[in-house]
Amino acid sequence: MHNNFSSLDLKNIRKEFPGVLALDNVSLKAEAGKVHALMGENGAGKSTLIKILAGAYTKDKGKILFNGEEKNITSPHDSLNLGIKVVYQEISLIPEFTVGENIFLEKFPINKFGIINWKNLYEECDTLLKNIGFKLDVRDKVANLSISEQQIVEIARAIFQNASVVVMDEPTSSLTPKEIEKLFEVIDRLKKNNIAIIYITHKIDEIFKIADNVTVLRDGKFISNRDISDISEENLIQDMVGRKVDQKFERLTESFSETQMSVNNLSTKTKLKNISFKLHKGEILGFFGLMGAGRTELAKAIFGYDKILSGEVNIEGRVYKKFNTQTMVENGLGYVTEDRKGEGIVKDMNLRENMTLPSMSLFERLFTINKNKEKKIANEYIKKFDVKTPSSERLITLLSGGNQQKILLSRWLLRNLKIIILDEPTRGVDIGAKTEILNLINDLAKDGLSVILMTSEMNDLLTLSDRIIVMANGKISKEFNRNEATQEDIFKAAVG
């Protein structure tokens, strides 16, 4: 460890891209042995600042001081030499390499003949992982690991590289509650080893658990820097958004009588075992489970992405034992995947094209697409859902995560939709967009849409759901009505 490290000080950093001022005189100071939270909505400039620290971008103006001495970071090599290690939200491991190979990638142990000492490599890696409190098979390929386990490997890699500053970008986005507790223990160990942590997250509750101070950016500008003891959650949100955000909405307790869909004894070859439940018209049915419980597999099985081994899906009296996604779409089902970037958006398409993709038949006329009609519908939903974009023709990858999610919701709502399956609908979106999406889901249910909500966000689950089904090991372990569900009981059921 770099025990002589004291501080990393960014002063008046400016970065401009063609037509965009990404950072405008932004300052931040990370001190040894402390967690410095960096917060702001998507598009605030956090990613640009991180990439300057990592050497992926070079600053236009400003100073970077390391232990009070000015340094130039013009490449990733410069950044690593200073002991700055960025753990990105997007995993950057080599899938076909083992855990040990990935962690020791930059510095394989070699013997006197210049040959890699595999025994030492795996023994040292095993010791490293045990020291930071994680259990992984160091000889297992990264491709076989869950997303949360891959994130653990990234963090272990940073520690192995003797980082003075560890930047964590949304590190808990794919972790289970127990893994989050473990991560916080690791962060505490890093602090005791004189390491500075810059911690980026949308989860405000985490900031108050682990951060010492917090810097807020908005629209590329520095807004505030405060000790965590001097700020309230309301003040923090107002700094981030620039206005007061009403996070509360009213989900009235109702009794539902009309069954929209029933799933009966549904099983798949690899994960799901005899899943049965009913979904009522206008109901929000919440699903909770720890990593690997089977929520996403259930969503994909119901929607026809994954083949079912046995069981059936009954939609308004029509029974399906063999079906595909087209069958479900024709029956009024929509599905918003948890993997927005990998399975949701089409990166090379604009907003309009992404929105209308599953519904091209609605815009066909004499074997051609009526683009005027397509644009008209797209613009209606852009306005209705307050999507922040200058045009429906803008490339979807240029939008924030929250606005991309609104487009994916719109994709299904322009059809005659009866049921929507939402898998982690607020993952990776900022606080302003999150509140808008939750309100939107609530309003859709009020209008009679049936919603299956799969989320690891406990507050979303308890606030929105009319009923809650908990899954563990591919089975339903317990069902709660909203007035009897508590966080503690839900977690107990999730452990199985």
N, C-alpha and C positions, 0 to 999 in steps of 0.2 A: 504493500500500500504506500501511497505517497503521503507519508505522515507529516511532511513539511508544508502541505497544501493549506492555504488559508482562505482564498476567495477567488471567484471568477466574477469580473465586473464588466458588464456591457454598458457602454455610454453612448447615448444619442445615435443609435444605429439607424441607418437609412438604407432602404433597398427599393429600387424601382425597376419594374418590368415595362415593356412597351405598353403604354396607355394605363398602367396601374402602379400607383404608389403603394407598395405592399407594407413597408415599414417607414414610419415618419418620426424620427428622433425617439426611438424606443430605448429605454434603459432598464436594466435588471441586475441585481447583485445576488449571487449564490455563495453562501458561506459554508466552510467546512463544518461537518457535523450537524447540518440543518437541512430540513426539507423546505424548498422554495416552490410553492405552487404557482403555476402559470395558467391563467384562465382567460376565457374569452369565447365568444360565439365562433362558429365556423366562419372563416374569412377574416378573423380578427388580426391574423398575422403570426399566430403561434408556430405554425409549420415552417414558415419562412425563417423565423428566428432560429428554430431548431436546426434547419439545414445550413444556416450560416455557421452555427456552432460546430456542426458535423463536417464542414468543409465542402458540402455539396453546392452551396452558393457562396459567393464572395460579397461582402458588404460594399456599398457605394461610399458611405461616409460613416464616421463614428470610430470608437476605439473599443478594443477588447483587451482588458487587463487581466493577467493571470498572476496571482500573488503580487499585485500592484505594478507589474511590469507589462508594458504594451507588447502584444503579440499579433502577428498576422496569420490568419487561418485562410489559406488559399486552396487547400486540398484535404481530403479525408486523412491523409498521412499526417498532415500538420496537427489535425484535431486529436488523433490517437496518440501522437507523440506528447501532447500536453496532458494526456490522461482523461480526455473527454470521450465518453462512450454513450451513444444514443441507442436506446432500445425502442425501435419504432413499433407502432401499432401493427403495421404490415410486417409480417414475419419475413426475415431475410436469411433463413437458414438453407442449407443444401439438403433437399429431401432424401436423397439416396445415401447420404453420409450418416454415420451413427451419431448418437448424442455426444460421445467422447470426441469424435473427429470434428464435429461442429464447434465444440467448446475450445478445442486446442488448434483450431484451423490456422491461426497466424503463427503458432509456435509449437510444432510437434516436437516431443522429446526424442532425441536421437542418441544412438550409442557412438562409440569411438570410430566406428566404420561408416558413420553418416547414415545409418539405417534407422528408421523409426522404431522406437522401443514401445511396442504396442502394450506390453504388460504394464509398464510404467504409466503410459497414457491413461489406460482404463482405471488403474488403481488410484492415480492422482485425481482423476475426474470423479470417481466414486466418493473419495474423501471430501472433495470440494462440495459436491451436492449434499452430502450428509451434514457438513458444517453449516450450510445455509438452510438446512431443515427440509429439503425436498428428497423424495424417493423416486428415482427413475432408473431404468435399466440402461446403463451407459453404453451397452453394445447394441441397443435397439436402434433401428433406422428412424430418423426424424419423420419420415413419411408415415410411420405407423402410430405417431403420437397425436393426441388431441391438440386443438389450438391452444388450450391452457397449458398443456405440457410443453409445447413448443415455446411459449412465452417464458416459461421457467428456464429453458435452455438458453434463451437470449440473455436473460438476467445473469445466469451463471457465467456466461461467456464474458459479460462486462466485468464481473468480479474477478475472473481469472486474468483479465488484461490489466489488472491493477489500476483501475480507473480512479481518478481524483474527483471527477464529476460524472455522475450517471444521470442521464436524461431519460425519463420514462414517459412515453407517449401513450396515454390511455391504457395503462398496464393491466387494469382489471376488467376490461371490456368483455373478455371471454372466460374469466375465472369464476369458479364456484365460491360460495361464501367461505368455506374452509380454506380454499387456496388463497383467497384475499387475506384472511387472517395470517396465513403463512408468509405472504408477501410483505405484510406490514411488519412481521417479525424480522424478515430479511432487511427491510429498510432501516429498522432500528439498529441492526448489527452494522449496517453500512455507516450510519451516523456515528456509532461508537468508534468506528475505524477512521474517523476524520474525513469521510467522503461527503461531498455535497450532492444532494439530490434535487434535480429540477423535475417537478411532477406535474404532468398535464392530464387533466381529466374533466369530464362533464359532470361527474358525480360529486355534487357539492358536499354531501355528508362525509365523503372521504377526506376532504380538505380539513375539516374541523377535527378529524381523528388524528391525522399524521403531520399536517403542515405547521411550520413555525411562522412563516409569513406568506403572503400571496400578492402577486402582481397581476393586474388585469389589463388586457389590451382590448381595444375596440376600433374596428375599421383601420387597423394598422397604426394606431396611436396608443401611446402610454396613457392610461387612465388613472391608475392608482397603485400604490404599494403600501400594504398595511401589515402589522403584526396580526396573526390570526385571532389573538385575544381581544383585538380592538375592532373587530368587524362582526356584524350579524349576517345571517344568511340573506335577509332582505336587502341589506346594503350591498352585499356581494353581487346579487342578481341585478340590482339596479346599475351597478358599475359596468357589468357585462353587457347588459341590454340597452342601457341608456334611458330606461323608463321603468316604472313600477310594473311588475308582472304579476297578474292575479293567477296563482297556481291552483286555485280552488275551482271546482265546478260541481254542480249538483247532480248526482246520480241517484234518482229516487228509487226507493225499494218498491219493487213490483212483483206481482205473481204472474207467471207465464203459463198459458194453457195450450197454445197451438204449437205442436211439434213441427219444426221445419226439417230436421234431419235426425236420424238415429244411426248410430254405428253399433253393430252387433257382432261380438266375438271376433273382432278383427285381429289377425295375426300375420306377421311377415316372417320370412325365413331366418333373418338375422337378429331382430330386436324385439318386435312387439308381440305380446302374448295375451290373447283374449280380451281385447279392449272393447268395452261397451259403454256408451253414454248417449244421452239425448240432448239436442240443441233446439231451443224454442225460438219462435219468431220474435225479433226485437231484443233478444237476450245477448249479454256479453258473458261468454263462458271462458273463464280464465284457466290456463294450464300452467302448472309450475313443476319444476324438477331440476335436480342438480345435473351437472355435465354428464351426458351419457344415459340419462333417464329414458329418452325415447321421444321427447316432445317433437323435435324436428322430423324424426322418422314418421311419427304419426301424421303430421301435417302433410308430408309428401305422399304418404299412403292414401290418405283421404282424397287428395287432389289428383291422384293417378300418376304421379311421378314414379313412385315405387310400387312394384307388383305386390299384391297381397297373396298370402298363402291360403288363408281361409277367412271365413266371415263375410259380412256384407255391409253395404252402405245403403240406407233407405232415405230417399229424398222425396218428401211429399207423397209417399205411397209407392214410389217407383224403386224397385229393389235392384241393386247392382252388386254382382259378385266378381265380375271381370269388367274392368273399365280402364280408360286412359284419361289424360288431361282434357282431351277434346270433349269426352262425355261429360266431365264435371263442369267445364265451361258452358256447355250447352244447357246444363241444368242450373245455371245461375251461380256457380261458385267462382271465387277469385282467390288468389294466393299471393301474398307478399312475403318473399323469402327473407330469412335472417341474413343471408349473404348478399347484401345489396350490390356490392361491387362485382362479385364473382358470378351470381346467378340472377340478379335483378335487372340492373340497367344494361343497355347495350352501349358500350363506351364510344363507339364511332358514330352513333346516331344523335340527332338533336332531341330537344324536349318533345316536340310534336310526334316524331317518329317513335320514340320510346313510349309515349302515352297511348298511341293508337295501334301498336304492334299486334296485340291479340285480336283486334277488331277490324281488320282490314276489309272484311266483307261489308261492313257498314258504310264504307266509303267507295266501294266499287261502282263503276258506271261504265257499261260497255267495255269491259275488260281493262279499264284504266282506273287509277285512283283519283277521286275528286279532291284535289289538294286544298281547294278553297273551303270545302266543307270540313275537311280535316283540320285546317288552321282555325276555323271558326270555333269548333268544339274544343280544341286545345286551348285557345285563348279564353274561353268561358271558364274552364277549370283552373287555369292559371290565375284568373281574377278571383274566382270563388274561393280558392285555397290560399290566396295571397302568396303565390310563388314569386320569389325575388329573382326576376330575370328581365332583361330588356326586350326579349323576343322569344317566341316559341321555336325559333330556328337556332337558338343558342345550343352549342354542344353540351350535353347533359353533364359531362365530367367537370364543367366549369361551375357547376352549382354546388352549394354546400350540401352536407349530408341530409339535413332536414328538408331542404327543397327537393332533393332527389327522391326522398321518401314520399313527399306529397305527389310527385309525378307518378310513382309506382301505385299509389292509392287511386289516383285519377284514372290510371290505365284500366282498372276494373270497374270503377263507378260509372264510366260512360256507357257501360253495358246494362242490360236488365239484370242487375245483381241481386241475389237473395241472401247469399252467405259469403262472408269474407274470412279467410284464415290469415291472421297477422302473426308472423313469427319474429319476435324481438323488434317491434315497430319503432321503438325509441332508442335503439342501440346506436351510439356514436353520433347522436344529434344534440345540438346545444339546447340550453334551457328554454329559450324563447320558442324555438321550433317544437320542442318536446311538449310544452304546454298546449301549443296549437294543435298538435297531432292527437293528444289525449282528448281535447275538447271535440275535435272532429270525429273521433271514434265514438264518443258519447252521443253526439248529435246524430250520427248515422244509425245507431241503435234505437234512439228515440223515434226515428223515422221508419222503423220496422226492419232494418237490416240485422240479420243474425251474425254475431261476431264470435269467432274463436280466437282468443288472445293468448298467445304463448309468450311468456316473458319471464326473465330472471330479475326484473325490477320489482322488488317487493311492494313499493309504494304504488306503482301502476296497478299491480295485481289487486291489492286490497281496495284501492280507490275506485277502480272501474268495474270489477267483476261482479256479476249477480250471483254466480256460483263459482267455486274454485275446485278444480280436479288436480290432485297431486300425483305425479308419476315417479316411480322408482324401478330401475332394472327392467324397463320395458312393460311394466304393468301399472294399472291404477292402484295406488295404495290407499287413497282416502279422498272423500268428497266433502266439501264444506259449503254451507250457505253463507252469504256475505256477512250476516250479522253474528255468526259464530266463529268466523275465521280469525285466528291470531297469527302473528309472525312466528311465534315459538312453536305452535301446533303444526303449522305448515312445514317448517324445517324438520320437525320430528318425523312427519309423514314422508318427507322427501328422502330421509336417510334410509327408509324402508324397514 
